[in-house]
């Protein structure tokens, strides 16, 4: 059997919190258990919010947690050409199209439906699905508008993508112990998802599947909040001819009010906990990580 390869892939747009510690420790512990490798990737495609200062702080936190990873660290911002090549392959096959509708326009269309008593369709994250206005643009008109500098994104033509993918998709989801379940994928729930923007030639969904393939990742261990995104990732892997990792989506670390920890909500940072005298052993107890590092599986 090939050597397992795990990865921890934070975005350097703020300090790490307990939720990040949970994912980082699980990846490190599982890699050690299985004689595998651990990689570190900085998902820094958002150039406006990510910084090397945050990256340095993340590396300091991970070293405090006792993690050891292979060099070099992959920075997504240094590999935009990889994602552009994947997008171009999809474009040549007619599986993506330029969309000139702003987020405000999409939200306005959803509000108009709601005012008329129609509940707009939403993706698994709760955002309204794109209604498809630009899907009907002719290629010449779309090319002319793009060449003129009109702001646009590139959307996946979901209907054509599903037709090309063919058979029903699924993924392998690891649970407690050695249990592995086959989970049906429902990429159609995401509608015509955005795969790239004019100012950023990729999206999280596109870059993560390309990176996992290029880095040979065999096991993706991440939070339950990305469970539904795996459906879209399986579709992109199939369309791009990329290998399929095994997935494990662990339970989320919640605050006292039952909300997911996040940087935007100002959740306590690991560095603050460290300054307050909290030890790594304390964190493991808090995160319900047993000595083998298996943690808890999703409910």
C-alpha positions in Angstrom: 0.0 0.0 0.0 1.2 3.6 -0.7 2.3 5.6 2.2 -0.6 7.7 3.6 -0.2 11.5 3.1 -2.1 13.9 5.3 -2.2 17.7 5.2 -3.2 20.6 7.4 -4.2 23.6 5.3 -5.0 26.8 7.2 -5.6 30.2 5.6 -3.1 32.8 7.0 -5.8 35.5 7.4 -5.8 35.5 11.2 -4.7 33.6 14.3 -5.4 29.9 14.8 -8.1 28.9 17.4 -9.2 25.6 19.0 -10.9 24.4 15.9 -7.7 24.7 13.9 -5.9 22.9 16.7 -8.3 20.0 16.6 -7.7 19.5 12.8 -4.0 20.0 13.1 -3.6 17.5 15.9 -5.9 14.9 14.3 -3.9 15.1 11.0 -0.6 14.8 12.9 -1.7 12.0 15.1 -3.3 9.9 12.3 -0.2 10.4 10.1 2.0 9.1 13.0 -0.3 6.2 13.7 -0.3 5.0 10.1 3.4 5.7 9.4 2.3 8.5 7.0 3.6 11.9 6.0 2.2 15.3 7.2 2.2 18.3 4.8 1.5 21.9 5.6 -0.2 24.1 3.0 -1.0 27.8 3.3 -4.3 28.5 1.5 -3.6 32.1 0.8 -5.4 32.9 -2.4 -7.1 35.9 -0.8 -4.2 38.2 -1.2 -6.0 41.1 0.4 -6.6 39.3 3.8 -3.7 36.8 4.0 -0.2 37.8 5.1 3.2 36.4 5.9 2.9 37.7 9.4 -0.2 35.5 10.0 1.7 32.6 8.4 4.6 33.0 10.8 2.2 33.1 13.7 0.5 29.9 12.5 3.9 28.1 12.2 4.7 29.2 15.7 1.4 27.9 17.0 1.8 24.6 15.2 5.4 24.1 16.6 4.0 24.8 20.1 1.4 22.0 19.5 4.3 19.7 18.7 3.6 19.3 15.0 6.4 18.3 12.5 5.8 18.6 8.8 7.7 18.2 5.6 9.3 21.1 3.8 8.7 23.1 1.8 5.3 24.6 2.8 3.1 25.0 -0.2 1.7 28.5 -0.7 -1.3 28.6 -3.0 -0.4 32.2 -4.0 2.7 30.8 -5.6 0.8 28.3 -7.8 -1.9 30.3 -9.5 -0.7 28.9 -12.8 -1.7 25.4 -11.7 -5.3 26.5 -11.0 -5.4 28.5 -14.2 -4.4 25.5 -16.2 -7.2 23.4 -14.6 -9.7 26.1 -15.3 -8.6 26.4 -18.9 -9.1 22.7 -19.4 -12.7 23.0 -18.2 -13.2 26.1 -20.3 -12.1 24.3 -23.5 -14.6 21.6 -22.8 -17.4 24.1 -22.3 -17.8 23.2 -18.6 -17.4 26.8 -17.3 -18.8 30.1 -18.5 -18.1 33.8 -17.7 -20.8 35.4 -15.4 -21.1 39.2 -15.2 -23.7 39.2 -12.4 -22.5 40.7 -9.1 -23.1 39.2 -5.7 -25.5 42.1 -5.1 -27.5 41.2 -8.2 -27.8 37.6 -7.1 -28.9 38.6 -3.6 -31.4 41.1 -5.1 -32.9 38.4 -7.3 -33.3 36.1 -4.2 -35.0 38.9 -2.2 -37.4 39.6 -5.1 -38.4 35.9 -5.1 -38.9 36.1 -1.3 -41.1 39.2 -1.6 -43.3 37.3 -4.1 -43.7 34.4 -1.6 -41.2 32.1 -3.4 -38.4 30.7 -1.3 -35.2 31.0 -3.3 -33.1 27.8 -3.7 -30.0 27.9 -1.6 -26.7 26.0 -1.5 -25.6 23.9 1.5 -24.0 27.0 3.1 -27.3 28.9 2.9 -26.3 31.3 0.0 -28.9 31.7 -2.8 -28.2 29.7 -5.9 -27.3 31.6 -9.0 -30.4 31.9 -11.2 -28.4 31.4 -14.4 -28.8 34.7 -16.3 -25.4 34.6 -18.0 -25.7 30.9 -18.8 -27.6 32.0 -21.9 -25.0 34.5 -23.2 -23.6 33.7 -26.6 -19.8 33.0 -26.7 -19.1 36.1 -28.8 -21.1 38.5 -26.5 -19.4 37.0 -23.4 -15.9 37.3 -25.0 -16.6 40.9 -26.0 -17.7 41.9 -22.6 -14.8 40.2 -20.9 -12.3 41.8 -23.3 -13.8 45.2 -22.6 -12.9 44.7 -18.9 -16.4 43.9 -17.5 -16.0 42.4 -14.0 -16.8 38.7 -14.1 -16.4 35.3 -12.5 -16.1 31.8 -14.0 -19.0 29.5 -13.0 -19.2 25.7 -13.4 -22.0 24.8 -15.8 -23.5 22.2 -13.4 -25.8 20.6 -15.9 -23.1 20.0 -18.5 -20.6 19.0 -15.8 -23.0 16.3 -14.3 -23.7 15.0 -17.8 -19.9 14.6 -18.6 -19.2 13.1 -15.2 -21.8 10.4 -16.0 -22.3 7.9 -13.2 -23.5 8.9 -9.7 -20.6 10.1 -7.6 -19.7 9.2 -4.0 -16.8 9.3 -1.6 -15.3 7.2 1.2 -15.9 8.7 4.6 -14.0 7.3 7.6 -15.7 7.1 11.0 -14.9 5.5 14.3 -12.2 2.8 14.3 -11.8 1.2 10.9 -15.3 2.0 9.7 -15.5 3.4 6.1 -18.8 4.5 4.6 -19.6 5.2 1.0 -21.3 8.6 1.0 -23.4 9.7 -2.0 -22.3 13.0 -3.5 -24.8 15.7 -4.5 -22.8 18.4 -6.3 -26.0 19.7 -7.9 -26.9 21.2 -4.5 -24.2 23.9 -5.2 -25.7 25.0 -8.5 -23.3 26.8 -10.9 -20.6 27.3 -8.4 -17.9 30.0 -8.8 -14.5 28.5 -9.7 -12.5 31.7 -10.3 -12.8 35.4 -10.1 -11.3 38.2 -12.2 -9.0 39.3 -9.4 -8.2 35.7 -8.1 -7.8 33.0 -10.8 -9.2 30.3 -8.6 -11.6 29.5 -5.8 -11.3 27.4 -2.6 -13.1 24.5 -4.4 -10.8 24.5 -7.4 -7.5 25.1 -5.7 -8.1 22.5 -3.0 -8.7 19.6 -5.4 -5.7 20.6 -7.6 -3.4 20.9 -4.6 -4.5 17.6 -3.0 -3.7 15.9 -6.3 -0.4 17.6 -6.9 0.7 16.9 -3.3 -0.4 13.3 -3.4 -2.7 13.7 -0.5 -4.4 10.4 0.3 -6.4 11.3 3.5 -8.3 14.6 3.9 -9.1 15.3 7.6 -11.1 18.5 8.1 -14.1 20.0 9.9 -17.7 18.9 9.5 -18.5 22.3 8.1 -16.8 21.2 4.8 -18.7 17.9 4.6 -21.1 19.1 1.9 -18.3 20.8 -0.1 -16.9 17.3 -0.7 -19.7 16.7 -3.1 -18.5 19.5 -5.3 -14.9 18.4 -4.9 -15.7 14.9 -6.0 -17.3 16.3 -9.2 -14.2 18.5 -9.9 -11.9 15.6 -9.3 -13.8 13.5 -11.7 -13.9 16.2 -14.4 -10.2 16.9 -14.0 -9.1 13.3 -13.8 -7.7 13.7 -10.3 -7.3 10.9 -7.7 -9.9 10.6 -4.9 -8.7 10.9 -1.4 -10.4 9.3 1.6 -12.2 11.8 3.8 -12.8 12.2 7.5 -14.9 15.2 8.7 -14.5 15.6 12.4 -17.0 17.3 14.7 -16.6 21.1 15.1 -15.4 22.8 18.2 -18.2 25.1 19.4 -18.3 28.0 21.7 -20.5 28.3 24.9 -23.5 29.3 22.8 -23.2 26.4 20.4 -21.6 28.4 17.5 -18.7 27.3 15.4 -15.4 29.0 16.3 -14.2 31.4 13.7 -11.7 34.2 13.2 -14.3 36.6 12.1 -16.2 36.1 15.4 -13.1 36.8 17.4 -12.8 33.3 18.9 -10.0 33.0 21.4 -6.7 32.5 19.7 -4.3 29.7 20.5 -1.6 32.2 21.3 -3.9 33.8 23.9 -4.6 30.4 25.5 -0.9 29.7 25.5 -0.2 33.0 27.2 -2.8 32.2 29.8 -0.9 29.0 30.8 -3.0 26.4 28.9 -0.8 23.4 27.9 -1.1 21.2 24.9 -2.2 18.4 27.2 -5.0 20.6 28.4 -6.1 21.2 24.8 -6.2 17.5 24.1 -8.5 16.9 27.0 -10.7 19.9 25.9 -10.8 18.5 22.4 -11.6 15.0 23.5 -8.5 13.6 21.7 -7.5 10.3 23.2 -3.8 9.3 23.4 -4.0 7.7 20.0 -5.2 10.9 18.6 -8.4 9.4 17.0 -10.7 12.1 18.3 -14.4 12.0 17.7 -16.2 11.1 14.5 -19.1 13.2 13.1 -22.5 12.3 14.5 
